[in-house]
Amino acid sequence: MKGLHEFEVPNDGEICLCEINGRVHSVNYEYANLDAFTDALKNHPKIHITRDQLHLISSGDEGKALFLPVDVSFLKQLTQVYYEQGFTETLHTASGHNQWFIRKGSKLILDVLKYINKVRLIFNPNVRYSGPTLINEYAQGRNWLNSTIRCIAWHPYSSKVAIATCDDSIRIFSSECGSITPILRCKQQKHVTCIAWRPLSNTEIAVGHEDGIIIWNVDPNSLVIISKALFCHHKPEGSICEFHILQER
């Protein structure tokens, strides 16, 4: 193996493709094909991900786009907003109501919450950083917030790789599965930051995300994968260092 300072500079329009037996092979970047020089990667999975394959839903509810809008009662609308987006967004929705006391009451509560938040920032400035902003600051990958690929994890014992994309899905690529690509995704899995395969296991994988860690049991012959466990002891999860040596946790 050569050091980086020993590599020859490729010609204009060429890239260094590989090193075989101490010799560096450079080819035109438009015709780069590693299989022309070596078959070392023939058993590796073929990975191809495009933006069209991602399920980028800004609202967090994949079913909304499938139905026509209907008129619902104001109370039912508030209940739905509270379930999907929380208490603060419910107050913002109520502040646009046509009845005066509901509108003014909601705005008053929002103003009180705003001043309480300002007081919290005075005593603890770190509170201002939360959610994706905080994850982007401490994530292992560069430019996490704007990256299509958030993180990857190769299996330590087999030709298998897990790739996390910006739609919070984990795709498992393996040369053993053929055309089947299992996808790990659930409602609790938001803002994925890291992935780790369990040692001495071919199916279990841990996914770190904003609200904790999810353990998946991957069936290579099935497209429907069910999560095995959910841990919310620490959040957001910046990195999964390793499993316990006895594999108990």
VORO-614822 format. One record per residue: residue number from 1; y, z, x of N, C-alpha, C in turn. Coordinates in Angstrom, 2 decimals, always signed. Each point is the difference from the previous one (the first is absolute). Example, Ala and Ser with C-alpha at 12.3 -4.5 7.8 and 13.67 -1.06 7.14 Angstrom:
REM VORO-614822
<1, <-5.69, +7.80, +13.19>, <+1.19, +0.00, -0.89>, <+1.20, +0.00, +0.90>>
<2, <+1.05, -0.72, -0.35>, <+1.19, +0.06, +0.82>, <+1.09, +0.73, -0.77>>
//
This chain:
REM VORO-614822
<1, <-1.19, +0.00, +0.85>, <+1.19, +0.00, -0.85>, <+1.24, +0.00, +0.88>>
<2, <+0.97, -0.84, -0.33>, <+1.22, -0.10, +0.76>, <+1.08, +0.91, -0.58>>
<3, <+0.95, +0.38, +0.88>, <+1.17, +0.70, -0.47>, <+0.99, -0.99, -0.59>>
<4, <+0.95, +0.49, -0.77>, <+0.96, -0.88, -0.65>, <+0.84, -0.77, +1.00>>
<5, <+0.28, +0.62, +1.16>, <+0.84, -0.67, +1.00>, <-0.74, -1.13, +0.71>>
<6, <-1.32, -0.09, -0.17>, <-0.78, -1.03, +0.69>, <-0.22, -1.24, -0.86>>
<7, <+0.38, +0.03, -1.26>, <-0.20, -1.16, -0.87>, <+0.97, -1.11, +0.39>>
<8, <-0.53, -1.21, -0.01>, <+0.85, -1.16, +0.27>, <+0.84, -0.34, -1.23>>
<9, <+1.21, -0.42, +0.24>, <+0.90, -0.36, -1.08>, <-0.45, -1.34, -0.58>>
<10, <-0.24, -0.09, -1.32>, <-0.44, -1.27, -0.59>, <+1.12, -1.03, +0.00>>
<11, <-0.38, -1.25, -0.14>, <+0.99, -1.07, -0.06>, <+0.77, +0.06, -1.31>>
<12, <+1.08, -0.75, -0.06>, <+0.81, -0.04, -1.21>, <-0.83, -0.52, -1.18>>
<13, <+0.09, +0.70, -1.12>, <-0.75, -0.40, -1.19>, <-1.42, +0.50, -0.03>>
<14, <-0.42, +0.76, +1.02>, <-1.36, +0.53, +0.06>, <+0.02, +1.52, -0.09>>
<15, <-1.14, +0.56, -0.40>, <-0.18, +1.45, -0.06>, <-1.28, +0.37, +0.72>>
<16, <-0.05, +1.22, +0.54>, <-1.22, +0.50, +0.62>, <-0.96, +0.43, -1.10>>
<17, <-1.13, -0.65, -0.08>, <-0.93, +0.23, -1.09>, <-1.04, +1.05, +0.33>>
<18, <-0.58, -0.06, +1.20>, <-1.05, +0.94, +0.36>, <-0.22, -0.02, +1.51>>
<19, <-0.79, +0.97, +0.45>, <-0.42, +0.06, +1.40>, <-1.51, +0.06, +0.05>>
<20, <-0.62, -0.93, +0.73>, <-1.45, -0.07, +0.12>, <-0.36, -0.09, +1.47>>
<21, <-0.78, +0.98, +0.47>, <-0.45, +0.04, +1.39>, <+1.17, -0.06, +0.97>>
<22, <+1.05, +0.72, -0.31>, <+1.15, +0.07, +0.88>, <+0.95, -1.17, -0.09>>
<23, <-0.26, -0.95, -0.87>, <+0.86, -1.17, -0.13>, <+0.72, +0.05, -1.34>>
<24, <+1.32, -0.18, +0.04>, <+0.82, +0.02, -1.20>, <+0.11, -1.41, -0.56>>
<25, <-0.28, -0.15, -1.29>, <+0.05, -1.30, -0.66>, <+1.24, -0.06, -0.88>>
<26, <+0.82, -1.03, +0.23>, <+1.21, -0.23, -0.78>, <-0.09, -1.33, -0.71>>
<27, <+0.43, -0.03, -1.26>, <-0.06, -1.23, -0.80>, <+1.28, -0.13, -0.80>>
<28, <+0.20, -1.18, -0.56>, <+1.13, -0.20, -0.90>, <-0.16, +0.88, -1.23>>
<29, <+1.09, +0.67, -0.41>, <-0.10, +0.97, -1.09>, <-0.38, -0.65, -1.33>>
<30, <+0.23, -1.30, -0.15>, <-0.34, -0.67, -1.25>, <-1.50, -0.27, -0.11>>
<31, <-0.70, +0.01, +1.12>, <-1.43, -0.32, +0.00>, <-0.81, +1.15, +0.57>>
<32, <+0.51, +1.21, -0.11>, <-0.71, +1.16, +0.55>, <-1.29, +0.25, -0.78>>
<33, <-1.12, -0.03, +0.69>, <-1.30, +0.24, -0.62>, <-0.88, +0.73, +1.01>>
<34, <-0.19, +1.28, -0.22>, <-0.76, +0.81, +0.94>, <-1.46, -0.41, +0.05>>
<35, <-0.53, -0.53, -1.09>, <-1.41, -0.39, -0.02>, <-0.31, -1.14, +0.96>>
<36, <+1.02, -0.72, +0.45>, <-0.23, -1.08, +0.95>, <-0.32, +0.53, +1.39>>
<37, <+0.30, +1.27, +0.26>, <-0.22, +0.57, +1.33>, <-1.12, +1.04, +0.02>>
<38, <-0.19, +0.71, -1.10>, <-1.01, +1.06, -0.01>, <-0.47, +0.24, -1.43>>
<39, <-1.23, +0.50, -0.14>, <-0.54, +0.35, -1.31>, <-0.04, +1.52, -0.18>>
<40, <+0.81, +0.72, +0.78>, <-0.01, +1.46, -0.06>, <+0.44, +0.54, -1.36>>
<41, <+0.79, -0.78, -0.73>, <+0.53, +0.48, -1.28>, <-0.69, -0.65, -1.20>>
<42, <-1.10, -0.67, +0.21>, <-0.63, -0.71, -1.11>, <-0.55, +0.95, -1.06>>
<43, <-0.33, +1.24, +0.39>, <-0.52, +0.97, -0.95>, <+1.08, +0.90, -0.60>>
<44, <+1.25, -0.24, +0.39>, <+1.09, +0.80, -0.55>, <+0.40, -0.54, -1.38>>
<45, <+0.52, +0.86, -0.86>, <+0.41, -0.46, -1.34>, <+1.19, -0.93, +0.06>>
<46, <+0.05, -0.94, -0.92>, <+1.13, -0.92, -0.11>, <+1.03, +0.61, -0.95>>
<47, <+1.19, +0.22, +0.51>, <+1.05, +0.69, -0.76>, <+1.11, -0.99, -0.34>>
<48, <+0.31, -0.06, -1.29>, <+1.08, -0.88, -0.45>, <+0.67, +0.67, -1.20>>
<49, <+1.23, +0.46, +0.19>, <+0.76, +0.68, -1.05>, <+1.33, -0.71, -0.18>>
<50, <+0.32, -0.35, -1.23>, <+1.28, -0.63, -0.31>, <+0.76, +0.86, -0.99>>
<51, <+1.30, -0.26, -0.14>, <+0.82, +0.76, -0.94>, <-0.45, -0.22, -1.45>>
<52, <-0.60, -1.16, -0.26>, <-0.45, -0.28, -1.37>, <-1.17, +0.89, -0.41>>
<53, <-0.73, +0.53, +0.97>, <-1.14, +0.85, -0.31>, <+0.40, +1.44, -0.30>>
<54, <+1.23, +0.37, +0.32>, <+0.44, +1.37, -0.16>, <+0.47, +0.24, -1.43>>
<55, <-0.17, +1.23, -0.47>, <+0.39, +0.38, -1.35>, <+1.25, +0.87, +0.09>>
<56, <+1.14, -0.65, +0.22>, <+1.24, +0.74, +0.17>, <+0.62, +0.26, -1.36>>
<57, <-0.19, +1.21, -0.50>, <+0.54, +0.41, -1.30>, <+1.01, +1.10, +0.26>>
<58, <+1.27, -0.30, -0.22>, <+1.04, +0.97, +0.30>, <-0.01, +1.19, -0.94>>
<59, <-0.41, -0.17, -1.23>, <+0.03, +1.09, -0.96>, <-1.19, +0.94, +0.12>>
<60, <-1.05, -0.42, +0.70>, <-1.16, +0.84, +0.15>, <-1.00, -0.11, -1.13>>
<61, <+0.30, -0.80, -1.03>, <-0.92, -0.17, -1.12>, <-0.41, -1.46, -0.06>>
<62, <-1.26, -0.29, +0.41>, <-0.44, -1.38, +0.09>, <-0.14, -0.66, -1.37>>
<63, <-0.15, +0.79, -1.06>, <-0.24, -0.57, -1.31>, <+1.24, -0.42, -0.75>>
<64, <+1.18, +0.39, +0.47>, <+1.22, -0.30, -0.75>, <+0.24, -1.50, -0.13>>
<65, <-0.32, -0.74, +1.05>, <+0.29, -1.43, -0.01>, <-0.92, -0.77, -0.95>>
<66, <-1.04, +0.66, -0.54>, <-0.96, -0.69, -0.84>, <+0.33, +0.07, -1.48>>
<67, <+1.03, +0.80, -0.37>, <+0.30, +0.21, -1.41>, <+1.44, -0.37, -0.30>>
<68, <+0.24, -0.42, -1.24>, <+1.34, -0.30, -0.45>, <+0.73, +1.30, -0.31>>
<69, <+1.33, +0.05, +0.22>, <+0.75, +1.22, -0.30>, <-0.01, +0.29, -1.50>>
<70, <-0.10, +1.29, -0.35>, <-0.01, +0.42, -1.40>, <+0.99, +1.14, -0.17>>
<71, <+0.42, +0.22, -1.25>, <+0.92, +1.09, -0.31>, <-0.80, +1.29, -0.15>>
<72, <+0.39, +1.02, +0.78>, <-0.65, +1.30, -0.06>, <+1.05, +1.05, -0.29>>
<73, <-0.43, +1.14, -0.51>, <+0.93, +1.08, -0.30>, <+0.58, +0.57, +1.29>>
<74, <+1.17, +0.62, -0.14>, <+0.68, +0.54, +1.18>, <-0.82, +1.11, +0.65>>
<75, <-0.62, +0.85, -0.80>, <-0.82, +1.07, +0.55>, <-1.21, -0.54, +0.76>>
<76, <-0.62, -1.04, -0.55>, <-1.14, -0.60, +0.69>, <+0.44, -0.67, +1.29>>
<77, <+1.18, -0.61, +0.00>, <+0.53, -0.62, +1.20>, <+0.26, +1.03, +1.08>>
<78, <+0.57, +1.15, -0.39>, <+0.24, +1.07, +0.98>, <-1.31, +0.54, +0.56>>
<79, <-1.00, +0.14, -0.87>, <-1.30, +0.50, +0.46>, <-0.62, -0.95, +1.01>>
<80, <+0.11, -1.29, -0.26>, <-0.56, -1.00, +0.92>, <+0.72, +0.01, +1.33>>
<81, <+1.34, +0.09, -0.03>, <+0.78, +0.03, +1.24>, <-0.31, +1.26, +0.79>>
<82, <-0.14, +1.13, -0.69>, <-0.32, +1.26, +0.69>, <-1.36, -0.07, +0.68>>
<83, <-0.97, -0.60, -0.68>, <-1.34, -0.10, +0.57>, <-0.03, -0.92, +1.22>>
<84, <+0.77, -1.08, -0.04>, <-0.06, -1.00, +1.06>, <+0.95, +0.28, +1.15>>
<85, <+1.22, +0.51, -0.29>, <+1.03, +0.09, +1.03>, <+0.59, +1.38, +0.20>>
<86, <-0.36, +0.97, -0.84>, <+0.43, +1.36, +0.24>, <+1.17, +0.46, -0.85>>
<87, <+0.38, +1.28, +0.23>, <+1.01, +0.66, -0.83>, <+1.39, -0.60, +0.18>>
<88, <+0.38, -0.28, +1.25>, <+1.35, -0.50, +0.26>, <+0.24, -1.35, -0.67>>
<89, <-0.96, -0.89, +0.11>, <+0.15, -1.32, -0.62>, <+0.03, +0.12, -1.53>>
<90, <-0.69, +1.00, -0.54>, <+0.06, +0.24, -1.44>, <+1.41, +0.37, -0.44>>
<91, <+0.67, +0.82, +0.82>, <+1.38, +0.36, -0.32>, <+0.93, -1.21, +0.07>>
<92, <-0.23, -0.88, +0.97>, <+0.81, -1.22, +0.09>, <-0.20, -0.87, -1.25>>
<93, <-1.22, -0.06, -0.48>, <-0.26, -0.78, -1.22>, <+0.67, +0.63, -1.21>>
<94, <-0.07, +1.32, -0.09>, <+0.61, +0.70, -1.13>, <+1.52, -0.08, +0.03>>
<95, <+0.59, -0.15, +1.19>, <+1.46, -0.07, +0.10>, <+0.57, -1.28, -0.62>>
<96, <-0.85, -0.97, -0.30>, <+0.46, -1.22, -0.64>, <-0.24, -0.03, -1.50>>
<97, <-0.37, +1.14, -0.58>, <-0.26, +0.06, -1.44>, <+1.31, -0.08, -0.79>>
<98, <-0.08, -0.50, -1.22>, <+1.22, -0.18, -0.80>, <+0.50, +1.29, -0.63>>
<99, <-0.84, +1.04, -0.10>, <+0.46, +1.27, -0.55>, <+0.76, +0.80, +1.06>>
<100, <+1.15, +0.54, -0.42>, <+0.93, +0.61, +0.94>, <-0.60, +1.21, +0.70>>
<101, <-0.62, +0.92, -0.73>, <-0.47, +1.25, +0.62>, <-1.17, -0.25, +0.95>>
<102, <-0.84, -1.00, -0.29>, <-1.09, -0.33, +0.93>, <+0.55, -0.63, +1.27>>
<103, <+0.95, -0.92, -0.17>, <+0.59, -0.67, +1.16>, <+0.75, +0.98, +0.89>>
<104, <+0.85, +0.83, -0.59>, <+0.78, +0.96, +0.78>, <-0.88, +1.08, +0.63>>
<105, <-1.00, +0.46, -0.76>, <-0.89, +1.02, +0.55>, <-0.78, -0.50, +1.20>>
<106, <-0.47, -1.24, -0.06>, <-0.74, -0.57, +1.12>, <+0.89, -0.17, +1.23>>
<107, <+1.22, -0.48, -0.22>, <+0.93, -0.17, +1.12>, <+0.37, +1.34, +0.62>>
<108, <+0.13, +1.04, -0.83>, <+0.33, +1.32, +0.52>, <-1.13, +0.53, +0.89>>
<109, <-1.23, -0.15, -0.45>, <-1.15, +0.45, +0.81>, <-0.09, -0.80, +1.30>>
<110, <+0.27, -1.31, -0.05>, <-0.02, -0.82, +1.21>, <+1.07, +0.45, +0.99>>
<111, <+1.19, +0.36, -0.50>, <+1.06, +0.49, +0.88>, <-0.39, +1.32, +0.66>>
<112, <-0.63, +0.88, -0.78>, <-0.44, +1.28, +0.56>, <-1.05, -0.22, +1.09>>
<113, <-0.95, -0.90, -0.26>, <-1.02, -0.30, +1.00>, <+0.60, -0.62, +1.25>>
<114, <+1.04, -0.81, -0.18>, <+0.65, -0.64, +1.15>, <+0.67, +1.04, +0.89>>
<115, <+0.67, +0.98, -0.60>, <+0.67, +1.04, +0.79>, <-1.02, +0.94, +0.65>>
<116, <-1.09, +0.26, -0.69>, <-1.06, +0.81, +0.60>, <-0.58, -0.70, +1.22>>
<117, <-0.17, -1.32, -0.10>, <-0.52, -0.78, +1.12>, <+0.97, +0.01, +1.18>>
<118, <+1.30, -0.03, -0.29>, <+0.99, +0.06, +1.08>, <-0.06, +1.34, +0.73>>
<119, <-0.19, +1.08, -0.76>, <-0.12, +1.33, +0.63>, <-1.25, +0.06, +0.87>>
<120, <-1.10, -0.59, -0.47>, <-1.23, -0.03, +0.79>, <+0.19, -0.77, +1.30>>
<121, <+0.75, -1.09, -0.05>, <+0.24, -0.79, +1.20>, <+0.84, +0.76, +1.02>>
<122, <+0.87, +0.90, -0.46>, <+0.81, +0.79, +0.93>, <-0.89, +0.94, +0.81>>
<123, <-0.96, +0.64, -0.65>, <-0.86, +0.97, +0.67>, <-1.21, -0.66, +0.66>>
<124, <-0.40, -1.17, -0.48>, <-1.15, -0.70, +0.58>, <+0.26, -1.50, -0.01>>
<125, <+0.65, -0.53, +1.04>, <+0.34, -1.44, +0.02>, <-1.21, -0.92, -0.04>>
<126, <-1.19, +0.50, +0.39>, <-1.18, -0.86, +0.02>, <-0.49, -0.37, -1.39>>
<127, <+0.51, +0.67, -1.04>, <-0.44, -0.29, -1.36>, <+0.39, -1.41, -0.42>>
<128, <+1.08, -0.53, +0.60>, <+0.46, -1.33, -0.39>, <-1.03, -1.08, +0.34>>
<129, <-0.89, +0.28, +0.95>, <-1.02, -0.99, +0.38>, <-1.29, +0.31, -0.74>>
<130, <-0.40, -0.90, -0.87>, <-1.22, +0.20, -0.77>, <-0.60, -1.35, -0.36>>
<131, <-1.27, +0.02, -0.41>, <-0.65, -1.21, -0.45>, <-0.11, -1.06, +1.08>>
<132, <+0.19, -1.27, -0.37>, <-0.14, -1.10, +0.96>, <+0.94, +0.10, +1.20>>
<133, <+1.20, +0.57, -0.20>, <+0.94, +0.13, +1.12>, <-0.56, +0.90, +1.08>>
<134, <-0.57, +1.13, -0.40>, <-0.59, +0.93, +0.96>, <-1.24, -0.61, +0.66>>
<135, <-0.83, -0.68, -0.78>, <-1.20, -0.62, +0.55>, <+0.37, -1.07, +1.01>>
<136, <+1.00, -0.81, -0.31>, <+0.42, -1.06, +0.92>, <+0.49, +0.57, +1.32>>
<137, <+0.55, +1.22, -0.04>, <+0.52, +0.62, +1.22>, <-1.12, +0.45, +0.93>>
<138, <-1.11, +0.47, -0.57>, <-1.05, +0.61, +0.81>, <-1.34, -0.73, -0.06>>
<139, <-0.07, -1.14, -0.66>, <-1.25, -0.74, -0.07>, <-0.40, -0.52, +1.38>>
<140, <-1.30, -0.17, +0.21>, <-0.50, -0.47, +1.28>, <+0.36, -1.46, +0.25>>
<141, <+0.06, -0.79, -1.06>, <+0.34, -1.41, +0.16>, <+1.49, -0.23, +0.06>>
<142, <+0.40, -1.09, +0.63>, <+1.41, -0.34, +0.12>, <+0.48, -0.69, -1.28>>
<143, <+1.21, +0.35, -0.44>, <+0.62, -0.61, -1.18>, <-0.94, +0.08, -1.20>>
<144, <-0.50, +1.20, -0.27>, <-0.99, +0.22, -1.05>, <+0.51, -0.45, -1.36>>
<145, <+1.27, +0.27, -0.29>, <+0.54, -0.24, -1.34>, <+0.00, -1.48, -0.36>>
<146, <+0.22, -0.89, +0.97>, <+0.11, -1.43, -0.27>, <-1.22, -0.80, +0.43>>
<147, <-1.04, +0.66, +0.45>, <-1.18, -0.70, +0.50>, <-0.98, -0.31, -1.13>>
<148, <-0.56, -1.21, +0.03>, <-1.05, -0.34, -0.96>, <-1.28, +0.75, +0.31>>
<149, <-0.34, +0.11, +1.30>, <-1.16, +0.76, +0.45>, <+0.48, +1.37, +0.45>>
<150, <-0.40, +1.04, -0.70>, <+0.46, +1.36, +0.32>, <-0.81, +0.62, +1.14>>
<151, <-1.32, -0.18, -0.01>, <-0.83, +0.54, +1.07>, <-1.40, -0.62, -0.09>>
<152, <-0.74, +0.08, +1.11>, <-1.37, -0.51, +0.04>, <-0.89, +1.03, +0.70>>
<153, <-1.30, -0.08, -0.27>, <-0.96, +0.91, +0.64>, <-1.33, -0.72, +0.15>>
<154, <-0.42, -0.20, +1.25>, <-1.31, -0.59, +0.27>, <-1.07, +1.07, -0.13>>
<155, <-1.16, -0.38, -0.55>, <-1.13, +0.92, -0.06>, <-0.54, +0.20, +1.41>>
<156, <-0.31, +1.24, +0.40>, <-0.40, +0.24, +1.39>, <-1.36, -0.55, +0.38>>
<157, <-0.86, -0.31, -0.99>, <-1.37, -0.40, +0.35>, <-0.41, -1.36, -0.53>>
<158, <+0.79, -0.62, -0.85>, <-0.38, -1.28, -0.57>, <+1.20, -0.92, -0.06>>
<159, <-0.27, -1.28, -0.23>, <+1.06, -1.01, -0.07>, <+0.63, +0.04, -1.38>>
<160, <+0.83, +1.00, -0.21>, <+0.63, +0.23, -1.30>, <+1.40, +0.55, +0.24>>
<161, <+0.96, -0.46, -0.80>, <+1.39, +0.44, +0.17>, <+0.61, +0.26, -1.37>>
<162, <+0.79, +1.07, -0.08>, <+0.74, +0.34, -1.22>, <+1.48, -0.28, +0.24>>
<163, <+0.63, -0.69, -0.94>, <+1.40, -0.39, +0.14>, <+0.77, +0.50, -1.22>>
<164, <+1.07, +0.75, +0.25>, <+0.88, +0.49, -1.06>, <+1.22, -0.91, -0.10>>
<165, <+0.29, -0.46, -1.21>, <+1.13, -0.89, -0.23>, <+1.10, +0.72, -0.77>>
<166, <+1.13, -0.67, -0.15>, <+1.18, +0.62, -0.60>, <-0.15, +0.26, -1.49>>
<167, <-1.05, -0.51, -0.64>, <-0.23, +0.29, -1.42>, <-0.91, +1.22, -0.18>>
<168, <-0.19, +0.79, +1.10>, <-0.80, +1.23, -0.02>, <-1.47, -0.26, -0.28>>
<169, <-0.48, -1.17, +0.38>, <-1.42, -0.33, -0.11>, <-0.63, +0.00, +1.39>>
<170, <-1.28, +0.38, +0.05>, <-0.77, -0.04, +1.24>, <-1.08, -1.07, -0.18>>
<171, <+0.01, -1.00, +0.86>, <-1.00, -1.06, -0.05>, <-0.97, +0.17, +1.15>>
<172, <-1.29, -0.06, -0.32>, <-1.05, +0.17, +1.00>, <-0.58, -1.37, +0.33>>
<173, <+0.21, -0.44, +1.23>, <-0.53, -1.28, +0.46>, <-1.19, +0.26, +0.91>>
<174, <-1.10, -0.70, -0.27>, <-1.21, +0.17, +0.79>, <-0.77, -1.30, +0.01>>
<175, <-0.58, -0.31, +1.14>, <-0.83, -1.20, +0.09>, <-1.30, +0.16, -0.76>>
<176, <-0.38, +1.24, -0.32>, <-1.24, +0.25, -0.73>, <+0.14, -0.25, -1.49>>
<177, <+1.25, +0.11, -0.52>, <+0.21, -0.11, -1.45>, <+0.18, -1.43, -0.47>>
<178, <+0.17, -0.93, +0.92>, <+0.19, -1.39, -0.39>, <+1.33, -0.20, -0.70>>
<179, <-0.04, -0.57, -1.19>, <+1.22, -0.30, -0.74>, <+0.54, +1.19, -0.79>>
<180, <-0.74, +1.11, -0.06>, <+0.44, +1.18, -0.75>, <+0.94, +0.83, +0.86>>
<181, <+1.18, +0.30, -0.52>, <+0.97, +0.84, +0.70>, <+0.33, +1.20, -0.89>>
<182, <-0.63, +1.16, +0.23>, <+0.30, +1.17, -0.82>, <+1.47, +0.40, +0.13>>
<183, <+0.60, +0.42, -1.11>, <+1.40, +0.42, -0.03>, <+0.05, +1.44, -0.50>>
<184, <+0.63, +0.87, +0.79>, <+0.16, +1.41, -0.36>, <+1.41, +0.20, -0.54>>
<185, <+0.07, +0.40, -1.26>, <+1.31, +0.19, -0.61>, <-0.11, +0.93, -1.19>>
<186, <+0.97, +0.91, -0.14>, <+0.08, +0.88, -1.16>, <+1.45, +0.42, -0.20>>
<187, <+0.26, +0.62, -1.14>, <+1.36, +0.36, -0.36>, <+0.58, +1.05, +0.94>>
<188, <-0.85, +0.94, +0.49>, <+0.50, +1.06, +0.87>, <+0.31, -0.49, +1.41>>
<189, <-0.52, -1.14, +0.38>, <+0.14, -0.51, +1.37>, <+1.31, -0.77, +0.13>>
<190, <+1.06, +0.68, +0.44>, <+1.31, -0.61, +0.13>, <+0.53, +0.18, +1.42>>
<191, <+0.59, -1.07, +0.53>, <+0.62, +0.01, +1.33>, <-1.02, +0.41, +1.07>>
<192, <-0.98, -0.86, +0.20>, <-1.07, +0.25, +0.97>, <+0.57, -0.02, +1.42>>
<193, <-0.39, +0.98, +0.80>, <+0.51, +0.12, +1.37>, <-1.08, -0.15, +1.06>>
<194, <-1.25, +0.37, -0.29>, <-1.03, -0.01, +1.04>, <-1.39, -0.06, -0.63>>
<195, <-0.97, -0.44, +0.81>, <-1.39, -0.12, -0.44>, <-0.90, +0.51, +1.12>>
<196, <-1.14, +0.60, -0.37>, <-0.97, +0.45, +1.00>, <-1.41, -0.06, -0.58>>
<197, <-0.91, -0.64, +0.74>, <-1.41, -0.04, -0.40>, <-0.68, +1.30, +0.41>>
<198, <-0.95, +0.45, -0.82>, <-0.76, +1.21, +0.32>, <-1.05, -0.32, +1.05>>
<199, <-0.10, +0.79, +1.07>, <-1.00, -0.26, +1.04>, <-1.43, +0.07, -0.55>>
<200, <-0.86, -0.84, +0.55>, <-1.41, -0.06, -0.37>, <-0.21, -0.31, -1.48>>
<201, <+0.98, -0.66, -0.59>, <-0.11, -0.41, -1.40>, <+0.47, -1.44, -0.12>>
<202, <-0.72, -0.78, -0.77>, <+0.35, -1.40, -0.17>, <+0.83, -0.27, -1.25>>
<203, <+0.18, +1.04, -0.84>, <+0.63, -0.23, -1.30>, <+1.22, +0.88, -0.27>>
<204, <+0.14, +1.15, +0.62>, <+1.08, +0.92, -0.34>, <+1.24, -0.26, +0.85>>
<205, <+1.15, -0.02, -0.67>, <+1.27, -0.25, +0.67>, <+1.07, +0.87, -0.64>>
<206, <+0.88, +0.55, +0.84>, <+1.11, +0.85, -0.46>, <+1.29, -0.79, +0.05>>
<207, <+0.80, +0.12, -1.06>, <+1.28, -0.71, -0.10>, <+1.11, +1.03, -0.15>>
<208, <+0.93, +0.02, +0.95>, <+1.15, +0.89, -0.08>, <+1.15, -0.70, -0.70>>
<209, <+0.63, +0.71, -0.94>, <+1.09, -0.60, -0.77>, <+1.06, +1.07, -0.27>>
<210, <+0.97, -0.33, -0.84>, <+1.14, +0.89, -0.21>, <-0.39, +1.35, -0.58>>
<211, <-1.02, +0.04, -0.85>, <-0.36, +1.23, -0.70>, <-1.22, +0.69, +0.58>>
<212, <-0.52, -0.44, +1.14>, <-1.14, +0.67, +0.60>, <-1.01, -0.98, +0.57>>
<213, <-1.29, +0.32, -0.17>, <-1.08, -0.81, +0.56>, <-1.04, -0.27, -1.09>>
<214, <-0.45, -1.24, -0.07>, <-1.07, -0.40, -0.92>, <-1.22, -0.43, +0.81>>
<215, <-1.17, +0.53, -0.35>, <-1.26, -0.39, +0.63>, <-0.69, -1.01, -0.91>>
<216, <-0.31, -1.18, +0.56>, <-0.67, -1.06, -0.76>, <-1.43, -0.17, +0.52>>
<217, <-0.88, -0.36, -0.90>, <-1.37, -0.37, +0.36>, <-0.17, -1.48, -0.32>>
<218, <-0.04, -0.83, +1.02>, <+0.06, -1.45, -0.16>, <-1.41, -0.56, -0.15>>
<219, <-0.24, -0.66, -1.11>, <-1.25, -0.72, -0.21>, <+0.23, -1.45, +0.40>>
<220, <-0.63, -0.48, +1.08>, <+0.27, -1.36, +0.47>, <-0.43, -1.09, -0.97>>
<221, <-0.80, +0.34, -1.00>, <-0.48, -1.00, -0.95>, <+0.69, +0.07, -1.35>>
<222, <+1.10, +0.75, -0.08>, <+0.69, +0.16, -1.27>, <+1.49, -0.16, +0.19>>
<223, <+0.66, -0.63, -0.99>, <+1.45, -0.14, +0.01>, <+0.69, +1.21, -0.63>>
<224, <-0.75, +0.82, -0.73>, <+0.57, +1.19, -0.65>, <-0.36, +1.22, +0.84>>
<225, <+1.01, +0.64, +0.58>, <-0.20, +1.15, +0.86>, <+0.64, +1.21, -0.65>>
<226, <-0.70, +1.14, +0.00>, <+0.49, +1.23, -0.60>, <+0.31, +1.00, +1.10>>
<227, <+1.18, +0.65, -0.10>, <+0.38, +0.99, +1.00>, <-0.92, +1.21, -0.10>>
<228, <-0.29, +0.60, +1.15>, <-0.94, +1.12, +0.07>, <+0.71, +1.34, -0.08>>
<229, <+1.17, +0.14, +0.64>, <+0.72, +1.27, +0.02>, <+1.47, -0.26, +0.24>>
<230, <+0.84, +0.94, -0.45>, <+1.44, -0.08, +0.17>, <+0.50, +1.34, +0.52>>
<231, <+0.73, -0.02, +1.13>, <+0.54, +1.21, +0.60>, <+1.51, -0.10, +0.08>>
<232, <+0.68, +1.02, -0.52>, <+1.47, +0.01, -0.02>, <+0.55, +1.21, +0.74>>
<233, <-0.72, +0.48, +1.03>, <+0.44, +1.19, +0.72>, <+1.23, -0.29, +0.86>>
<234, <+0.12, -1.22, +0.48>, <+1.12, -0.35, +0.87>, <+0.53, -1.36, -0.42>>
<235, <+1.31, -0.08, -0.22>, <+0.60, -1.27, -0.40>, <+1.45, -0.03, +0.44>>
<236, <+0.53, -1.19, +0.36>, <-0.77, -1.24, +0.15>, <-0.88, +0.03, +1.23>>
<237, <-1.06, -0.78, -0.01>, <-0.96, -0.03, +1.10>, <+0.44, -1.03, +1.02>>
<238, <+0.37, +0.46, +1.21>, <+0.47, -0.92, +1.03>, <-1.11, -0.66, +0.77>>
<239, <-1.08, +0.76, +0.28>, <-1.11, -0.56, +0.76>, <-1.25, +0.83, -0.24>>
<240, <-1.15, -0.66, +0.05>, <-1.29, +0.67, -0.06>, <-0.58, -0.04, +1.40>>
<241, <+0.02, +1.14, +0.69>, <-0.42, +0.00, +1.40>, <-1.49, -0.30, +0.12>>
<242, <-0.85, +0.82, -0.62>, <-1.44, -0.21, +0.08>, <-0.70, +0.90, -1.00>>
<243, <-1.26, -0.34, -0.29>, <-0.82, +0.85, -0.83>, <-0.51, +1.18, +0.82>>
<244, <-0.43, +1.05, -0.68>, <-0.59, +1.14, +0.68>, <-1.26, -0.43, +0.72>>
<245, <-0.26, +0.60, +1.15>, <-1.12, -0.43, +0.83>, <-1.34, +0.18, -0.72>>
<246, <-0.09, +0.99, -0.90>, <-1.22, +0.21, -0.77>, <+0.02, -0.76, -1.31>>
<247, <+1.10, -0.77, -0.25>, <+0.14, -0.85, -1.17>, <-0.02, +0.79, -1.30>>
<248, <+0.40, +1.26, +0.05>, <+0.06, +0.80, -1.22>, <+1.34, -0.18, -0.70>>
<249, <+1.02, -0.46, +0.73>, <+1.31, -0.19, -0.60>, <+0.80, -0.96, +0.85>>
//
